[in-house]
Amino acid sequence: MNTSNLLMTTVTTTLALVSVILAFDSENVLKPPPIPGSKNLLPESKIIQLKEAIGPESIAFNRNGEGPYTGVADGRILKWQGQYWADFAVTSSQRKNCSRPFAPEMEHVCGRPLGLRFDTKTGDLYIADAYLGLQVVGPTGGLATPLVQKFEGKPLVFTNDMDIDDHDDVIYFTETSTKYQRRQFLASLLSGDRTGRLMKYAKSTKKVTVVLGGLAFANGVALSKDRSFVLVAETSSCRIVRYWLKGPYEGKHDTFAELPGFPDNIRINSRGEFWVALHAKRSVFAQLSISDLELGKALLNLPFTTQQVDDLLGGGQPHATAIKLSEKGRVLEVLEDIEGKTLRSISVVEEKHGKLWIGSVMMPFLGVYGL
């Protein structure tokens, strides 16, 4: 059997399997199990609509508490002014054809800002652009300046998130994959890719080093309150990895938390606790698709859109799940919008001003939940 016939047979078989699951066993295989102790409170969130924009993947407030600031799919970074959104910054000077709210084929030109963090000493905003690397822009915004776009002579492929140690003046950031770009995120998830890495950028020397490699979809980053460790979300493995920066375990890493779904960004609150946004909860089908490489690859060849495959992995009914972890990795609270009435497929949960500010790489709005 030649390659094309084999591929067609595999795709046909997989499509038939998916159809059977959808028809007969969706409750057990597709639908993720409930999380014990979860509170279905996020439907009460208020919505702040974006204007002609989509995908507020990360949220940040400046050192004066102003914001939120968020990056969107057309390459802009916006600032909330209390009543309206204002353009604040861009990561690419090539903006001629960047007016559409969602155009994945233009992301490498227009930029796709993901992780955002403010330096509390300088007021500068640091940006992890998926295609254009680590960048920085001053407190008044404008065109950002590239800091890291290559490592060992090779371009960064999928820069994702970061956190800043403003005491030691270093930045920890993730490269999700060295093979797949952001718009190919499903291929990274379903192909068994483990080329993700946590990296370190020293501001004074501009030196870049790899802190931890071999990660399965390296995603969100957060330093502990005492800066003794840094966390990185390993999305494909549904876990948070802890890398020790100080103390008796310095230079070692371990599992900080196993999660019931696929973590995106991690954000610390003023008490040293961590909010983790789950892009989706893990179903039996999702687990099989990621652990079985042949099934995963066949899924990528099905006549489905990226959104349809993403929804399928999320149980067919995307909804918001936010998990708060203690500084030791213990689950303290789980908040959800179980039916996806208000919030779905969330990417970040930022606690500020007595509220949870919630963003999603898929949605055209922010959610705000009062604590």
LUMRO-838247 format. One line per 5 residues: number of its first residue (from 0); their letters; for each residue x, y, z of C-alpha. Coordinates in nm, 4 decimals, always signed. Example, Ala and Ser with C-alpha at 12.3 -4.5 7.8 and 13.67 -1.06 7.14 Angstrom:
2
0	as	+1.2300 -0.4500 +0.7800; +1.3670 -0.1060 +0.7140;
END
This chain:
371
0	mntsn	+0.0000 +0.0000 +0.0000; +0.1496 +0.3356 -0.0994; +0.1786 +0.6310 +0.1374; -0.1229 +0.8230 +0.0061; -0.3501 +0.5174 +0.0296;
5	llmtt	-0.2247 +0.4427 +0.3802; -0.2926 +0.8002 +0.4866; -0.6414 +0.7882 +0.3362; -0.7155 +0.4608 +0.5135; -0.5920 +0.6011 +0.8470;
10	vtttl	-0.7952 +0.9188 +0.8087; -1.1070 +0.7233 +0.7108; -1.0660 +0.4897 +1.0087; -1.0107 +0.7795 +1.2481; -1.3090 +0.9695 +1.1118;
15	alvsv	-1.5247 +0.6597 +1.1581; -1.3961 +0.6183 +1.5145; -1.4696 +0.9813 +1.5990; -1.8191 +0.9486 +1.4498; -1.8912 +0.6390 +1.6608;
20	ilafd	-1.7703 +0.8131 +1.9751; -1.9829 +1.1188 +1.9041; -2.2890 +0.9061 +1.8382; -2.2730 +0.6491 +2.1155; -2.0295 +0.7219 +2.3932;
25	senvl	-1.9717 +1.0955 +2.4192; -2.0628 +1.1045 +2.7889; -1.7853 +0.8638 +2.8882; -1.5146 +0.9362 +2.6324; -1.5551 +1.2924 +2.5121;
30	kpppi	-1.6947 +1.4716 +2.8141; -1.4309 +1.5498 +3.0799; -1.5124 +1.4317 +3.4332; -1.6243 +1.6939 +3.6872; -1.3655 +1.8427 +3.9226;
35	pgskn	-1.4438 +1.7740 +4.2908; -1.5221 +2.0920 +4.4831; -1.5541 +2.3073 +4.1735; -1.7737 +2.6172 +4.1985; -1.9760 +2.7186 +3.8949;
40	llpes	-1.9379 +3.0918 +3.9548; -1.7738 +3.2261 +3.6390; -2.1042 +3.2661 +3.4475; -2.1482 +3.5700 +3.6738; -1.8470 +3.7393 +3.5116;
45	kiiql	-1.8962 +4.0744 +3.3451; -1.7799 +4.1094 +2.9865; -1.5587 +4.3812 +2.8401; -1.5881 +4.3583 +2.4647; -1.2892 +4.4259 +2.2427;
50	keaig	-1.3438 +4.6541 +1.9455; -1.2678 +4.4824 +1.6153; -1.0178 +4.2504 +1.7854; -0.9939 +3.8953 +1.9121; -0.7757 +3.6811 +2.1355;
55	pesia	-0.6680 +3.8640 +2.4557; -0.4270 +3.5845 +2.5516; -0.2414 +3.7627 +2.8315; -0.3275 +4.0413 +3.0749; -0.0985 +4.2838 +3.2592;
60	fnrng	-0.1273 +4.5962 +3.4735; +0.1449 +4.8609 +3.4872; +0.3288 +4.9581 +3.8057; +0.0666 +5.2252 +3.8785; -0.2125 +4.9672 +3.8586;
65	egpyt	-0.3399 +5.1002 +3.5267; -0.4851 +4.8682 +3.2672; -0.5387 +4.5967 +3.1877; -0.3143 +4.5760 +2.8852; -0.3625 +4.2853 +2.6464;
70	gvadg	-0.2242 +4.1587 +2.3166; -0.4635 +4.0637 +2.0353; -0.4501 +3.8539 +1.7213; -0.3832 +4.1373 +1.4756; -0.0534 +4.2174 +1.6476;
75	rilkw	-0.1577 +4.5134 +1.8626; -0.1297 +4.5604 +2.2369; -0.4302 +4.7447 +2.3780; -0.4823 +4.9386 +2.7007; -0.8168 +4.9570 +2.8779;
80	qgqyw	-0.8938 +5.3186 +2.9641; -1.1955 +5.2455 +3.1826; -1.4526 +5.3076 +2.9083; -1.2720 +5.2147 +2.5884; -0.9657 +5.0386 +2.4466;
85	adfav	-0.6742 +5.2449 +2.3170; -0.3884 +5.1276 +2.0960; -0.0715 +5.1092 +2.3069; +0.1998 +4.9197 +2.1204; +0.2884 +4.6920 +1.8300;
90	tssqr	+0.5674 +4.4405 +1.7820; +0.6019 +4.4734 +1.4042; +0.6554 +4.7793 +1.1837; +0.4954 +4.5984 +0.8882; +0.1348 +4.6928 +0.9606;
95	kncsr	+0.0056 +4.7595 +0.6079; -0.2054 +4.4417 +0.5832; -0.2798 +4.3892 +0.9520; -0.6312 +4.5311 +0.9828; -0.8256 +4.2031 +1.0026;
100	pfape	-0.9092 +4.0927 +1.3586; -0.8098 +3.7317 +1.2886; -0.5715 +3.6322 +1.0090; -0.3406 +3.3463 +1.1200; -0.1608 +3.3478 +0.7860;
105	mehvc	-0.0390 +3.7030 +0.8611; +0.0786 +3.6492 +1.2189; +0.4449 +3.6126 +1.1220; +0.4266 +3.9556 +0.9556; +0.1973 +4.1475 +1.1909;
110	grplg	+0.3215 +3.9813 +1.5089; +0.1230 +3.7915 +1.7695; +0.1914 +3.9242 +2.1212; +0.1253 +3.6600 +2.3843; +0.2853 +3.6922 +2.7301;
115	lrfdt	+0.2988 +4.0451 +2.8773; +0.4846 +4.1583 +3.1907; +0.5755 +4.5014 +3.3271; +0.9130 +4.5723 +3.4850; +0.8184 +4.7297 +3.8178;
120	ktgdl	+1.1417 +4.9318 +3.8336; +1.1463 +5.0865 +3.4861; +0.7807 +5.0719 +3.3864; +0.8783 +4.9038 +3.0589; +0.6468 +4.6416 +2.9119;
125	yiada	+0.8111 +4.3161 +2.8070; +0.6367 +4.1148 +2.5365; +0.6673 +3.7536 +2.4250; +0.5660 +3.7630 +2.0597; +0.4982 +3.4173 +1.9191;
130	ylglq	+0.6838 +3.4930 +1.5941; +0.9031 +3.7937 +1.6696; +1.0554 +3.6811 +1.9983; +1.1148 +3.8666 +2.3224; +1.0586 +4.2427 +2.2915;
135	vvgpt	+1.0284 +4.5534 +2.5086; +0.8472 +4.8858 +2.4814; +0.8653 +5.1907 +2.7069; +0.5902 +5.3122 +2.9438; +0.4340 +5.5296 +2.6721;
140	gglat	+0.4094 +5.2488 +2.4174; +0.4749 +5.2608 +2.0426; +0.6858 +5.0206 +1.8373; +0.8550 +4.7598 +2.0549; +1.2273 +4.6862 +2.0351;
145	plvqk	+1.3418 +4.3258 +1.9742; +1.5625 +4.1743 +2.2454; +1.5825 +3.8035 +2.1608; +1.4820 +3.6679 +1.8213; +1.7434 +3.3966 +1.7772;
150	fegkp	+1.9217 +3.1410 +1.9903; +2.2505 +2.9848 +1.8800; +2.1998 +3.1327 +1.5337; +1.8514 +2.9893 +1.4821; +1.5275 +3.1944 +1.4954;
155	lvftn	+1.2923 +3.1348 +1.7872; +0.9928 +2.9445 +1.6510; +0.7152 +2.9894 +1.9082; +0.7840 +3.2327 +2.1929; +0.5009 +3.2144 +2.4435;
160	dmdid	+0.5170 +3.3553 +2.7963; +0.7554 +3.5078 +3.0506; +0.8084 +3.6395 +3.3995; +1.0581 +3.8985 +3.5226; +1.2891 +3.8708 +3.8205;
165	dhddv	+1.3338 +4.2448 +3.8771; +1.5743 +4.1774 +4.1642; +1.8314 +3.9894 +3.9564; +1.7260 +4.1604 +3.6309; +1.6613 +3.8405 +3.4406;
170	iyfte	+1.3649 +3.7222 +3.2375; +1.2434 +3.3637 +3.2205; +1.0531 +3.2852 +2.9021; +0.9213 +2.9851 +2.7127; +0.9657 +2.8663 +2.3595;
175	tstky	+0.6728 +2.6298 +2.3168; +0.8303 +2.4381 +2.0302; +1.1342 +2.4534 +1.8042; +0.9365 +2.2776 +1.5273; +0.5871 +2.4263 +1.5210;
180	qrrqf	+0.4712 +2.7876 +1.5050; +0.1792 +2.9256 +1.7054; -0.0749 +2.8744 +1.4282; +0.0314 +2.5060 +1.4260; -0.0355 +2.4615 +1.7988;
185	lasll	-0.2530 +2.1527 +1.7466; +0.0285 +1.9821 +1.5563; +0.2591 +2.0444 +1.8516; +0.0008 +1.8983 +2.0916; -0.0858 +1.5917 +1.8852;
190	sgdrt	+0.2509 +1.4945 +1.7375; +0.4323 +1.4088 +2.0593; +0.6539 +1.7150 +2.0229; +0.8819 +1.7660 +2.3245; +1.1090 +2.0403 +2.1942;
195	grlmk	+0.9678 +2.3086 +2.4257; +1.2034 +2.4857 +2.6624; +1.2264 +2.7331 +2.9466; +1.4902 +2.9987 +2.8769; +1.6622 +3.2778 +3.0645;
200	yakst	+1.7598 +3.6241 +2.9394; +2.0039 +3.8319 +3.1454; +1.9381 +4.2015 +3.0913; +2.2900 +4.3168 +3.1795; +2.4787 +4.0791 +2.9491;
205	kkvtv	+2.1986 +4.0074 +2.6979; +2.2984 +3.6437 +2.7300; +2.0365 +3.3726 +2.6663; +2.0574 +3.0254 +2.8178; +1.8331 +2.7192 +2.8265;
210	vlggl	+1.7154 +2.6498 +3.1806; +1.5071 +2.3397 +3.1065; +1.4500 +2.1552 +2.7779; +1.2467 +1.8595 +2.6550; +0.9133 +2.0111 +2.7543;
215	afang	+0.5822 +1.9088 +2.5969; +0.4271 +2.2400 +2.4839; +0.6073 +2.4799 +2.7205; +0.3573 +2.7520 +2.8034; +0.2888 +2.9821 +3.1015;
220	valsk	+0.5656 +3.1040 +3.3338; +0.5532 +3.2363 +3.6921; +0.8152 +3.3040 +3.9569; +0.7419 +3.2286 +4.3206; +0.7031 +3.5228 +4.5576;
225	drsfv	+1.0471 +3.4649 +4.7122; +1.2007 +3.3887 +4.3699; +1.3244 +3.0498 +4.4920; +1.1629 +2.8687 +4.1998; +1.0003 +2.9293 +3.8645;
230	lvaet	+0.6975 +2.7435 +3.7329; +0.6328 +2.6464 +3.3729; +0.3111 +2.5001 +3.2347; +0.3633 +2.1833 +3.0314; +0.0358 +2.1902 +2.8430;
235	sscri	+0.0446 +1.8524 +2.6668; +0.1248 +1.6727 +2.9923; -0.1436 +1.8569 +3.1937; +0.1039 +1.9534 +3.4628; +0.3033 +2.2405 +3.6118;
240	vrywl	+0.6787 +2.1889 +3.6375; +0.8813 +2.3588 +3.9104; +1.2458 +2.4516 +3.8498; +1.4414 +2.5414 +4.1631; +1.6517 +2.8585 +4.1414;
245	kgpye	+1.7722 +2.8671 +4.5023; +1.7998 +2.6464 +4.8069; +1.8985 +2.2799 +4.8514; +1.7303 +2.1723 +4.5243; +1.8841 +2.4473 +4.3094;
250	gkhdt	+1.9144 +2.3389 +3.9469; +1.6673 +2.0525 +3.9833; +1.3083 +2.0276 +3.8676; +0.9993 +1.8377 +3.9775; +0.6241 +1.8267 +3.9246;
255	faelp	+0.4548 +2.1110 +4.1113; +0.0971 +2.0088 +4.0257; -0.0905 +1.7540 +3.8140; -0.3987 +1.9150 +3.6599; -0.7328 +1.7903 +3.5239;
260	gfpdn	-0.6812 +1.9733 +3.1972; -0.4459 +2.1635 +2.9690; -0.2822 +2.4595 +3.1450; -0.2071 +2.7837 +2.9659; -0.0809 +3.0859 +3.1614;
265	irins	+0.0119 +3.0969 +3.5300; -0.0178 +3.4189 +3.7307; +0.0777 +3.4847 +4.0919; -0.1367 +3.6960 +4.3250; -0.0237 +3.9240 +4.6086;
270	rgefw	-0.0371 +3.6349 +4.8588; +0.1984 +3.4134 +4.6589; -0.0761 +3.1840 +4.5274; -0.0994 +3.0890 +4.1608; -0.3956 +3.1136 +3.9248;
275	valha	-0.3815 +2.8664 +3.6370; -0.6094 +2.8988 +3.3355; -0.7093 +2.5694 +3.1733; -0.7591 +2.5942 +2.7990; -0.9760 +2.2830 +2.8308;
280	krsvf	-1.0310 +1.9963 +3.0715; -0.8883 +1.6563 +2.9845; -1.1268 +1.3900 +2.8558; -1.0468 +1.0255 +2.7845; -1.0515 +1.1056 +2.4139;
285	aqlsi	-0.8135 +1.4002 +2.4563; -0.5744 +1.1864 +2.6597; -0.5801 +0.9115 +2.3961; -0.5274 +1.1618 +2.1138; -0.2178 +1.3090 +2.2787;
290	sdlel	-0.0648 +0.9825 +2.4056; -0.1303 +0.7802 +2.0872; +0.0830 +0.9431 +1.8171; -0.0894 +0.7652 +1.5273; -0.4335 +0.8761 +1.6464;
295	gkall	-0.3092 +1.2282 +1.7037; -0.1527 +1.2579 +1.3612; -0.4631 +1.1125 +1.1968; -0.6779 +1.3728 +1.3725; -0.4682 +1.6466 +1.2144;
300	nlpft	-0.5529 +1.5088 +0.8695; -0.9283 +1.4989 +0.9233; -1.1440 +1.7443 +0.7223; -1.2036 +1.9523 +1.0368; -1.1122 +2.3116 +1.1091;
305	tqqvd	-0.8638 +2.3943 +1.3846; -1.1535 +2.5166 +1.5967; -1.3476 +2.1915 +1.5472; -1.0516 +1.9743 +1.6495; -0.9834 +2.2006 +1.9463;
310	dllgg	-1.3488 +2.1753 +2.0543; -1.3394 +1.7974 +2.0118; -1.0370 +1.7680 +2.2401; -1.2149 +1.9935 +2.4895; -1.5161 +1.7662 +2.5118;
315	gqpha	-1.7320 +1.9359 +2.2508; -1.8421 +2.2094 +2.4901; -1.5557 +2.4512 +2.5655; -1.5901 +2.6238 +2.8997; -1.3778 +2.8155 +3.1466;
320	taikl	-1.1855 +2.6502 +3.4296; -0.9608 +2.8491 +3.6639; -0.7583 +2.6758 +3.9347; -0.5881 +2.8474 +4.2283; -0.2837 +2.6683 +4.3694;
325	sekgr	-0.0971 +2.7286 +4.6921; +0.2753 +2.8074 +4.6936; +0.3255 +2.4336 +4.7515; +0.1054 +2.3252 +4.4604; -0.2071 +2.2307 +4.6539;
330	vlevl	-0.5442 +2.3069 +4.4909; -0.7124 +2.5844 +4.6905; -1.0061 +2.6700 +4.4661; -1.1608 +2.5771 +4.1315; -1.3905 +2.8209 +3.9537;
335	edieg	-1.5768 +2.7271 +3.6356; -1.8349 +2.8277 +3.3819; -1.9450 +2.4688 +3.3337; -2.1827 +2.5302 +3.0437; -1.9665 +2.7947 +2.8777;
340	ktlrs	-2.2447 +3.0515 +2.9100; -2.0114 +3.3463 +2.9544; -1.6486 +3.2286 +2.9323; -1.4839 +2.9582 +2.7207; -1.1331 +2.8285 +2.6465;
345	isvve	-0.9577 +3.0695 +2.8798; -0.5867 +3.1508 +2.8589; -0.5102 +3.3692 +3.1595; -0.6463 +3.4611 +3.5026; -0.4974 +3.7736 +3.6592;
350	ekhgk	-0.6021 +3.8744 +4.0112; -0.6043 +4.2531 +4.0535; -0.8122 +4.5139 +4.2385; -1.0231 +4.2434 +4.4067; -1.1215 +4.0934 +4.0726;
355	lwigs	-1.0220 +3.8146 +3.8397; -0.9440 +3.9450 +3.4931; -0.9834 +3.6587 +3.2474; -0.8622 +3.6429 +2.8873; -0.8930 +3.3896 +2.6072;
360	vmmpf	-0.6885 +3.3363 +2.2930; -1.0161 +3.2384 +2.1201; -1.2639 +3.5071 +2.2315; -1.3275 +3.8763 +2.1418; -1.3612 +3.9948 +2.5019;
365	lgvyg	-1.2278 +3.9902 +2.8583; -1.4187 +3.8496 +3.1538; -1.4148 +4.0175 +3.4953; -1.5218 +3.8258 +3.8044; -1.5517 +4.0019 +4.1391;
370	l	-1.4024 +3.8131 +4.4333;
END
